[in-house]
Amino acid sequence: MTAQTPPANILVIDDSESVRKKIKSILKKAQLVEYCFEAKSGLEGFKMLMEKKVDLVICDVVMPVFDGFKFLISKSQRPEFDEIPVIMLTSEEDVSKKIKGLEQGASDYVTKPFDEGELIARVKVHLKIKYLQDELRQKNVLLKELSGTDELTQMNNRRRFMEHFSNEFARAHRYKHSLSFVMLDVDYFKQINDRYGHLVGDRVLIEVAGVMKTSMRAADIIGRYGGEEFALLLPETNLQGALPYAERIRKEIELHNFPLEGSGTLKLTVSGGIGAFPETAAETVDELLRKADEALYRAKGNGRNRIEIAEK
């Protein structure tokens, strides 16, 4: 294979062990597969899809209880699996069933008994399409990064925020103005991801960003610093003004109901650290950032859901 299509992780779903073994042998001989996962039912295959990193699925249509169509329906309900191609296997020449499968998300069909060369060719084509799509998405992420906007929260990304920080810090030094920097971190965010999944975690970050945006003033600058960390830049604001500002945001997040799927809600808190110029002794952006970060970790160590001030 070319460098664009390295060996892939392929999931084979078929109730026939002999068919699964044959497909696995063909793909390995063609050097198309890095790992080949096997499942004997659509349900088992879907569970494996949830647990493993899969680049392509080969799935039989006719299986007891949980067939290929049910697998496609289950897969379609999870957006994170949208880009994973599915090649369906069928021993039937029923055009209406092929159309049904394609409408439910199948990428292609191979009719059993399948020709070895045809199977290899179709797998190669769909892997190449997937890798090209993955490459395009990566370039789009890079473009978004270069544009200065965090794709998830639509805030300033870290790169653009730090540009603002450098400019405002220089201006504060030059004109002897106050400048406050607040670092906020979502408490126990890993537990949210582990318990509810990354999609819920993403929605939580979007909601946190929304709460922050409604609290900011026209001159304030906010950004996603990284992961579950958010940063606020408050020009011409001293420590006396920054502390109640940060406390208000902390309290609003604590009181906010973060929606879960269905009718449930989730409660969470944030911890924060504040560095303020000229109250905090800092001659550079990095020094002010480091001291605010140290205050944040002190807030974490002192029980979380609190704001700490950087040491002078």
C-alpha positions in Angstrom: 0.0 0.0 0.0 1.0 3.6 -0.4 2.1 5.9 2.4 -1.4 7.4 2.2 -3.1 4.1 3.1 -1.1 2.3 5.8 -2.3 -1.0 7.2 -5.6 -0.5 8.9 -7.7 -1.7 11.9 -10.5 -3.7 10.3 -13.6 -5.2 12.0 -15.1 -8.2 10.4 -18.7 -9.1 11.5 -20.1 -12.4 10.3 -21.9 -15.3 12.1 -19.8 -17.7 10.1 -16.4 -18.3 11.7 -15.0 -19.8 8.4 -16.0 -16.6 6.5 -14.4 -14.4 9.1 -11.2 -16.4 9.0 -11.2 -16.3 5.2 -11.6 -12.5 5.1 -8.9 -12.1 7.7 -6.5 -14.3 5.8 -7.1 -12.4 2.5 -6.6 -9.0 4.1 -3.4 -10.1 5.9 -2.0 -11.6 2.7 -2.7 -8.3 0.9 -1.0 -6.4 3.7 -4.1 -4.3 4.3 -4.6 -5.0 7.9 -2.8 -4.0 11.1 -5.3 -5.5 13.5 -8.3 -7.6 12.4 -11.1 -7.7 15.0 -13.8 -10.4 14.7 -17.4 -10.4 15.9 -20.1 -13.1 15.3 -23.1 -10.8 15.5 -24.1 -7.2 14.8 -24.5 -6.4 18.5 -21.0 -7.9 19.3 -19.6 -5.9 16.4 -21.2 -2.7 17.6 -19.8 -3.2 21.1 -16.4 -3.8 19.6 -16.7 -0.6 17.5 -17.3 1.3 20.8 -14.2 -0.2 22.4 -11.6 -0.4 19.6 -10.1 2.0 17.1 -11.6 0.8 13.8 -10.8 2.2 10.3 -13.2 0.0 8.3 -16.0 -2.5 8.9 -16.9 -5.6 6.8 -20.3 -6.7 7.9 -22.6 -9.5 6.8 -26.3 -8.5 6.1 -28.0 -11.7 7.3 -27.3 -12.7 10.9 -29.5 -14.0 13.7 -31.3 -11.5 15.9 -29.0 -8.5 15.4 -28.3 -8.4 11.7 -26.3 -6.0 9.5 -29.1 -3.5 9.1 -29.5 -3.2 12.9 -25.7 -2.7 13.1 -25.9 0.2 10.5 -28.8 1.8 12.4 -26.9 1.6 15.7 -23.7 3.0 14.1 -25.6 5.9 12.5 -26.8 7.1 15.9 -23.2 7.7 17.0 -21.7 10.7 15.1 -18.2 9.8 16.0 -18.5 6.7 13.7 -19.8 8.6 10.7 -16.5 8.5 8.8 -15.9 4.7 9.3 -16.8 3.0 6.0 -18.9 -0.2 6.1 -18.7 -2.8 3.3 -21.7 -5.1 3.5 -21.6 -8.8 2.6 -24.7 -10.5 1.1 -25.4 -13.7 -0.7 -28.6 -12.2 -2.1 -29.0 -10.3 -5.4 -32.0 -8.4 -4.0 -31.5 -4.9 -5.2 -34.0 -3.4 -2.8 -32.0 -4.8 0.2 -28.8 -3.2 -1.2 -30.5 0.1 -1.6 -31.8 -0.2 2.0 -28.3 -0.8 3.3 -26.9 2.1 1.3 -29.6 4.4 2.7 -28.8 3.3 6.2 -25.1 4.2 5.9 -23.4 1.3 4.1 -20.5 2.4 1.9 -20.5 -0.5 -0.5 -21.5 -4.1 -1.1 -19.7 -7.3 -1.9 -21.8 -10.3 -3.0 -21.0 -13.8 -1.5 -19.3 -16.0 -2.5 -17.0 -13.1 -3.0 -14.0 -12.9 -5.4 -10.8 -12.3 -3.5 -9.5 -9.7 -5.9 -12.8 -7.8 -5.7 -12.8 -7.7 -1.9 -9.2 -6.4 -1.9 -10.0 -3.7 -4.4 -13.1 -2.5 -2.6 -11.3 -2.4 0.8 -8.4 -0.5 -0.8 -10.7 2.1 -2.3 -12.7 2.8 0.9 -9.5 2.9 3.0 -8.0 5.4 0.6 -11.1 7.6 0.8 -11.2 7.4 4.6 -7.5 8.4 4.9 -7.9 11.3 2.5 -10.9 12.4 4.5 -8.9 12.1 7.7 -6.1 14.1 6.2 -8.5 16.8 5.1 -10.0 17.0 8.6 -6.6 17.3 10.1 -5.8 20.2 7.7 -9.0 21.8 8.6 -8.1 21.6 12.3 -4.8 23.2 11.5 -6.4 25.9 9.5 -8.8 26.6 12.4 -5.8 26.7 14.7 -4.0 29.2 12.5 -7.2 31.2 12.3 -7.1 31.7 16.0 -10.5 30.1 16.9 -11.0 27.1 19.1 -13.2 24.8 17.0 -15.2 23.4 20.0 -15.9 26.5 22.0 -15.6 29.2 19.3 -13.3 31.1 21.7 -9.8 32.4 21.1 -7.5 29.4 20.9 -4.3 29.3 23.0 -2.2 30.7 20.2 -4.5 33.7 19.6 -5.1 34.3 23.3 -1.3 34.4 24.0 -1.0 37.0 21.2 -3.5 39.2 23.0 -1.8 38.5 26.3 1.6 39.7 25.0 0.1 42.8 23.5 -1.9 43.8 26.6 0.9 43.0 28.9 3.2 45.3 26.9 0.6 48.0 26.9 0.1 47.7 30.7 3.8 48.1 31.2 4.2 51.0 28.9 1.3 53.1 30.2 1.3 51.8 33.8 -2.2 50.3 33.5 -3.6 47.5 35.5 -4.0 44.0 33.9 -5.4 40.9 35.4 -5.1 37.3 34.2 -7.4 34.5 35.4 -6.9 30.8 34.8 -9.9 28.6 35.3 -9.9 24.8 35.3 -13.0 22.4 35.4 -12.8 20.3 38.5 -12.7 16.5 38.0 -13.2 16.8 34.3 -11.6 13.4 33.6 -14.3 11.8 35.7 -16.9 13.4 33.5 -15.3 12.0 30.4 -14.8 8.6 31.9 -18.4 8.4 33.2 -20.4 10.0 30.5 -18.2 9.9 27.5 -16.3 12.5 25.4 -19.4 13.8 23.7 -20.8 14.9 27.0 -17.4 16.2 28.0 -17.4 18.4 24.9 -20.9 19.7 25.6 -19.8 20.6 29.1 -16.9 22.6 27.8 -19.2 24.4 25.3 -21.6 25.2 28.2 -18.8 26.5 30.4 -17.6 28.7 27.6 -21.2 30.0 27.2 -21.4 30.9 30.9 -18.1 32.8 30.6 -19.1 34.6 27.5 -22.3 36.0 29.1 -20.3 37.3 32.0 -17.6 39.1 30.1 -17.3 42.8 29.4 -16.7 44.3 25.9 -12.9 44.8 26.6 -12.3 41.4 28.2 -10.6 38.6 26.3 -11.3 35.0 26.9 -9.9 31.8 25.4 -9.6 28.1 25.7 -6.1 27.6 27.0 -6.0 23.9 26.6 -8.2 20.8 27.5 -10.5 21.9 30.3 -8.5 25.1 31.1 -9.9 28.5 30.2 -8.2 31.9 30.4 -9.5 35.4 30.9 -7.6 38.6 30.3 -9.0 41.7 32.0 -7.4 44.9 30.7 -7.3 47.9 33.1 -8.6 45.7 35.9 -6.6 45.4 39.2 -6.7 42.6 41.6 -9.5 44.2 43.6 -11.7 44.2 40.5 -10.6 40.8 39.2 -11.3 38.8 42.3 -15.1 39.4 42.5 -15.3 39.0 38.7 -13.7 35.6 38.8 -15.8 34.6 41.9 -18.9 35.6 40.1 -18.0 33.3 37.1 -17.1 30.5 39.5 -20.5 30.8 41.3 -22.5 31.0 38.1 -20.8 27.7 36.9 -21.5 26.1 40.2 -25.2 27.0 40.0 -25.5 26.1 36.3 -27.4 22.9 35.3 -25.4 21.2 32.6 -27.8 19.1 30.4 -27.2 15.4 29.9 -28.9 13.3 27.2 -32.6 12.9 28.1 -33.8 14.9 31.0 -30.9 14.7 33.3 -28.5 17.4 34.4 -24.9 17.5 35.7 -23.4 19.9 38.3 -19.8 20.8 38.2 -17.4 23.4 39.6 -14.2 25.2 38.5 -11.1 26.3 40.3 -9.1 29.4 39.5 -5.9 31.3 39.9 -5.4 35.1 39.4 -2.3 37.0 38.6 -2.6 40.8 38.5 -0.2 43.4 37.2 1.3 45.4 38.9 0.3 43.7 42.2 1.9 40.4 41.2 5.6 40.9 40.7 6.1 39.8 37.1 8.3 41.3 34.4 7.1 39.0 31.6 3.9 37.3 30.4 5.4 33.9 31.3 6.1 35.0 34.9 2.5 36.3 35.3 1.1 33.2 33.7 3.2 30.9 35.9 2.2 32.6 39.1 -1.5 32.5 38.1 -1.1 28.8 37.3 0.6 28.2 40.7 -2.4 29.9 42.3 -4.8 27.6 40.3 -3.0 24.5 41.6 -3.2 25.9 45.1 -6.9 26.2 44.7 -7.1 22.6 43.6 -5.0 21.5 46.6 -7.2 23.5 49.0 -10.4 21.7 48.1 -11.3 23.0 44.6 -14.3 25.2 43.7 -12.4 28.3 44.8 -10.3 31.1 43.5 -6.8 31.8 44.8 -4.6 34.8 44.3 -1.0 34.6 43.0 1.7 35.2 45.5 3.5 38.5 45.1 
